[in-house]
C-alpha cells in the first residue's frame, strides 16, 4: 500500500485513524506527478485526492482466487494453464 502526500514528511492531513492503521510511514520515493505516470492508478485521481483531502491512499490490487479460476475453466472445458 502506498500513501501519497503533497509535501515530504507532511502527514498532517492524513486522519489519525488511518495513520494508526498504516503504521510509521517510510519514504519510498519522491515523484513529480506533473511529468510522470503511475502503473496502477490514474495520476489525475491522485492529484485530485491530494488537493481535496491532503493525501491519497493506494491499496494493492485484489488477489485473484486461482482455485475459482481453475474451476471455471474446467466447467467451460478449457485446459488448465500450467
Secondary structure as GFF3:
##gff-version 3
##sequence-region A 1 82
A	DSSP	beta_strand	2	4	.	.	.	ID=ss1
A	DSSP	alpha_helix	16	22	.	.	.	ID=ss2
A	DSSP	alpha_helix	43	53	.	.	.	ID=ss3
A	DSSP	beta_strand	56	58	.	.	.	ID=ss4
A	DSSP	alpha_helix	66	75	.	.	.	ID=ss5
###
